[in-house]
Structures are given as C-alpha cells and as structure tokens.
Amino acid sequence: MYQCMQLCDCAQWQWTIAPKSRPLLVLHDTKTRACGSSPRAFTILSGPPEEAAGVGLCCPEGKEAHHQEMPGPRLPPALWFLAVAVLAPPAAAVSEPLPVTWMVDGVARDGLLALPAAPPAAGAPVVLVFHGHGGTARNAARSFALHRHWPEAIVVYPQGLNTPGRLTDPEGRRPGWQHAAGELGDRDLKLVDEVLARLRQEHRVDERRIHATGHSNGGGFTYLLWARRGGVFASFAPSAAGGAALLAARGRIEPRPVLHVAGRADALVTFAAQERTIARVRELNRAGLGEPWAPGCTIHPSPVGAPVVTFVHKGGHAFPAAAPPLIARFLREHPRTGLP
C-alpha cells in the first residue's frame, strides 16, 4: 500500500478519493498520482489506473503528489472491486424534483422542487436554478442536476413565463425572465420572494446558504438577483450571461462570491461581453490576480471574502456538462459569513 502525502495535479488525475479517516481502497499503479479532498494522508492500493475510473472526485489545489510505500499486504486483483464496494462511504440519497406552484400577484407560477432525503439538522441549503430563454424547469433539472450534485440541499427549478427576449424572440413567445428591475412588474423578483417565503414556512432553511445559478437569460437574472436581492444570497453562479449593466458602482452592492461559466465560442452572449461582466464583478469584489482552482477554472481571491471563479471552456452558448459539479462545489464552499 502507499500513502499519499500531498495533493496532486488534478488536471490529469481525477479518479481518486480515499480519506485515511474513512479508508476507501483505490486502485492505481506506482507511476500515477493520486489525490484527495484535503491535505491529509490518503491510503491507496496498487493497481492499474484504468480500473479506477469513476471511483471518486479530484482535489483542486494542483499540487504534486508524493507517495511513500507503507508496509502491508496487497489485495489480489480479483478482489479490488469488492474492496471498493465494501469500504466506499454510502452515497447520499437523492430525491427527484416534484411539481410545485406558487401564487404571485394572482398568477400561478410553476416549477420543480427537490427536497433532501435527510435534511441537515441545522437547516438545508437552498439553490435556485433558472433556465435560459425558451427553456423549461424540467430541462434545467436535467442539465444542472444540482439536486444530485448537492443532495443535502433544497433545489428549486422555477419555470419562466413568456418574455420578450433581447437577443432572440423579441415577440416574447417563449419563456424567460425579466431583464431589469421594474420590468414586467418585477414578476420574477416577486416570484423569488414568494419561493423563499414558502420554503422558510415549510422547511428548515440554512440562511447562510441560499444561492442562485442560471444559464443565459437565467444567468442574467442571477446577476439581477445579486443587484436587487443580494442581501439574501450567499453566492451566485451565472453561465453564458452578461450582467455588467446590472451591477451598480462599488458601495451600492454588497460583494458576493461569484462563479461565472463562459464559452470562448459563444456567438449569442459573446465572450467579449462576458469578459466585461467578469471584469465588473472582479472590480466590485476587489478580486485580485488569478490562480488555479480546478481544471479549466481560475479563482481570483478577494480580501472581502468574495472570490471570483471563472470557468472558461472552448464551447459556445450551450451549458457545458462539466459545469454542474463545479457549481455545486463552489456553492458549498461559500456560505454567507457574519450569520449565526
């Protein structure tokens, strides 16, 4: 057996997680690297890396791993998968989203709600997920799947109403979200108010962990929530969205941690426009120079506790499949501070 003494370069090795305090036998050979979720020691078995695909998650810190051989027997290859099955920690139960309706100014607003099977005693985190223009709550639940990536959280997938688009659909024949404060009678800001009020009435909510994410028009609405309801939320994770015009000058908006997902080939919300939004976010959060956070991601630390993470991919406007676990990790890592 080997003991992983440091974290590894997870840009290449993304399949090992084996906390020594709760050992999981993970297969790899002496020439590969292993990684974990914290700088504690990790115990792993020898074996070919291709057998270990999908065993676990990867650390983000990008440090080299150094292994020290430890005394102990090696498990016969025929028993490797049995060992993994027996010693792996049980996965959290996942509840699928169910239909829900809220009344806002006499209008029935629909969506999907996923509740944790075992809510944390201190209260459940809340994540609001907003689909893009022309999308649906069900599509957002499939593509974001944050109820699977963060099963301890209450995840809400609201359904938008028909909305005139700024980039497409000017007639407003497809569903979306208001673009600015005061537009459409603030129907969607009021929806968020009602969603959160109902959750507080019916469930134990962790007020330190209320978050929002969304794609395209939904990502722009996420920025609007920061501008108009920022005091309620802990962090935001917009994708393929612009928001620079929504964000007032520093001092009028509270800094909040932000993860922004952007495609270099985005032809709808251009990468240049998203770069301007990211620059505005960094200015508001006083975020400094970047450093690696995860594969494809850069984190800009903030002296006011509001780091900015950018996940820049090579694709276009479509929501990337690699984004949901990164969003879930980012939201987990950034509760509101200063609350009991």
N, C-alpha and C positions, 0 to 999 in steps of 0.2 A: 504494500500500500504506500501511498505518497501523501504528503501533507502540503497543501498549497499555502505558502507563507505570505504571498502578496496577491493583489488583484492583477488581472491580466488585461491585455489589449483586446477588448471585446468587439472591436471592429471586425475581427476574423473568427473569433471563437464564441459562439452564442448558445452553447448547449449544456453547460454545467452549472448546477447549483447544489451545494452539499454542505449545509451548516454543520459544523462539528457537534454543536449542542443538540442537534437532531439529525443524526447522520443519514445521508442518502448515498448509496453506493452508485457512483457514476463512472462510466466506462471511458477510458481514454488510454493512449499509449504514452510512453515516456518522452516522446518527442513533441507532443502537442502541449497546449497550455490549457489551464482550467481557470474558471473564475467563479465568483460568488457575489453575494449582495452586500457584503460588508468586509472590512479588513481583518476579520477573524480568521483563524486557521480553518482549513477545509480538508476533509478526508475523502480520498477518491481511490478507486481501484484501477489497475492497469487493464487496458483493453482497446480495441480499435475504435477510433473516433466515429466512424460511420455507424457503429452500433448504438451510439449515444444520442443520435439526432432526436431532437424534440424532448429530451429529458427535462430541461429546465430553462431558466432565464439567464441573462447575462448581466454582469456588472457594468456600470457606465464609465468608471473612472479612467479607463485607458491605461492602467499600469501593467508593467510586465509581471508575469507570474514566475516564481521560482519554487521549485519543488524539492523537498527533502525526503529521501527514502526512509520509511519508517518500518520497524520490524513488524511482522505479522504475515499470516497466510494469504495467498492469492486464491480468489474464488475460481473454480473451474468455469470456463466459458459457458458451458451448458446451463449454469445456474445464475448467470449475470442478470437476466431479465427477471427471474424470480426474486432476486435480492432487491432489485429496484422496486418491484411491485410491493414487496413486503415492507420496506423501510421508507418509502416515499410518504411525505405528510399528506393527509387526506385533502382533496380539493374542496373548496367551499361550495356549498350547494348554490345553484343558480335558479332563480325564479324568472320565468319568461314574462315579458311585458303583457299587461292586460288593458283592454279599453277603459278609458275614464273620460268623464265630461265635466267641464266647469262652466258656470254661467257668468258671463261678463257683459254688463250693460244690457241684459236681456237676450244676449246671443249665446247659444250653446257652442262651446269650444271643446273640441275633441282632442284626444291624444292617447298615448300609451304610457303605462306606469309599471315599472318593475320594482318590487319590494324585496329587500334582502330576506332570505330564508331564516337567518339568525341575526337580527339587528344587534349592533353593538349596544352594550348596556348604557354607555354614555350618550347614546344617540347616533343615528345613522347620518353619514354624509349625504349630500344631495347634489346631483348633477342634472342640469337642464341641457338638452341636446336639440339643436334647431337645424332642421333640414334646409337645403338650398331652395332657390326659386323653382317652382314646378315639381318639387319633391313631396314626399309624404313622411309621416311619422314612422310608418312601417319600414320604409326604405332606410330611414335614419337608424332605426333599431337594428337593422341587418348590417349596415355598413359600419356604424360606430360600435355597436355591440358593447357599450360600456357596462351594461348590467352583467356581462360575462367577464370583462376585464377587471371590474371592481365590484364583485358580488356583494360586498358588505354595504354598498351604497344604495340609496333610493335614486333611481334613474328615471327621469321624465322625458318623454319624446312628444312634445306638443305638435299639433297639426296646424299649419298656417291656413289663412283664408286667401281667397283670390286677391291679388295685389298687383297694381301696375309696376312692371319692372323698369329699372333704369338702364339696363344693358340689353335685355330681351323682353318680349311680351309687354309692350307699352300699353296694350289694351287691358291688361290685368285679368287675363283668362285663366291664369294658373296660380296656385297657392304660394304664398311667401310671407314676408314680414315687413313691417314698417321700416323705412329707411332713416327717419329722423324723428326727433322729439316733436310732438304736436301733430304729426302726420296721421291721418286716418283715425283721428280722435284718440290717439295713443292706445289703440285697442290691444296691441301686443304687449306694451309695458303693463297695462292693466291685467292682461292675462297672467303675466309672470307674478304680479302681486297676488292674484287670486290663487294661483298654483301653490305659492309658498304659504299663504294663509291656511289653505286646506291641509297642507302637509303638516303644519305646526299643530293644527287642531286634532288630526287623526293619528299622528305618529310622533315618536320622539326624534327630534331633528338635532344634529350637532351644528349649532350656529356658527362654529368656527370653520365648517367645511361645506359651504354652499358654493357651487361652481357652475360655470356655463361654458358651453362649447357649441360650435356650429360650423357649417360649411357654406361658402359662397354668400348668398343673401343671409343665411343663418349665421355665418361668421360676422358679417357686418352688423347684424342685430346683436351679436355678442358684444361687439365694441360699443353699441348704443347702450347696452345694459351697464357697461363699465361707466359710461359718461353720465347716465341718469339714475342708476341704482347701485353704484359702486360700493356704497357703504354696507350693502347686504352680502356681497360676494367676496370669496377668498381669493379666487384666481380665475383666469379666463384662458380658453384655448381655441381661438378662431382659425379657420382654414380657408385658404383661397379667397381672402376678403380684403377690402380696403376699409380704412377707418380713420385716416388722418384728419379728415374734416370734422369728425365727430368728437375728437379729443381736444378739449379746451386747453388753454395755456396752463403751464405748471402752476400749482397753487389752487386751481379751481377743481381739480380732480385728484382723488386720492391714489397714490401709486398702488398697483396691484401686480402680482406675478402674472406673466403672460407667456404662453407658448403659441407661436404663430407658425402654421404649416403653409408652405408656398411652393409652387411648381415653377421651375425656370421656364418651361414652355407654355405657361398658361396664356392662352390667347384671349380669354374673356376678362379676367381681372389680371392685367399684365403684371409680370414680375417687377417691372419698374415701379408700378403703382404700389405694389405690396412692399417694396423696399422703402418707399416713402413712409408708409404706415409704420413699418418696423422702426425706422429712424425716429418717428414721432413718439412711439412707445418707449424706446430707449431714452429719449430726452425726458419724458415725463417721469420715468422710473430711475433716472440718473444711472442707467446701466452702463458699465464700462466695457473694456475690451473683452472679446470672446475667448472661450476655451472649450475643449470637447466636453460634451455631456452624454452623448450616445451616438451610435453610428448615424452619420448624416446630420447630427444636431450640434448646435453651438449654444452655450449658455453665456450670457452677459451678466455677471454679478452686479448686485445693486447694494449700495450702502444703506438703503432704507428698507431692505428686506423684500424687494420686488424685482427679482431677476427676470430677464427676458431670454427665453429659449427660442431659437429658430430651427425648424426642421425644413430644410430646403432639399427638394427631390428633383429628379430630372424630368418628371412628367408634366402634364398640362393641368387643366382645371379639375379633373376628376379627383375625388377624395382617395388618397393612397391607402392601400391595405396595411401598410406599415405604421400608419398614424395612431390607431386606437390604443395599442399598448403603451405608446409613448405618452399619449394624452392622459391615460389612466395613471401612469407613474407620476407625471408632472402634477396632476391634481392631488394625488395622495401626499406628495411631498410639500404641498404649500397650503396649509391651513391658515386661517387668519390668526394673527398674533394680537395680544392685548385683551383677549376674552378669557373668562374663567373656563 
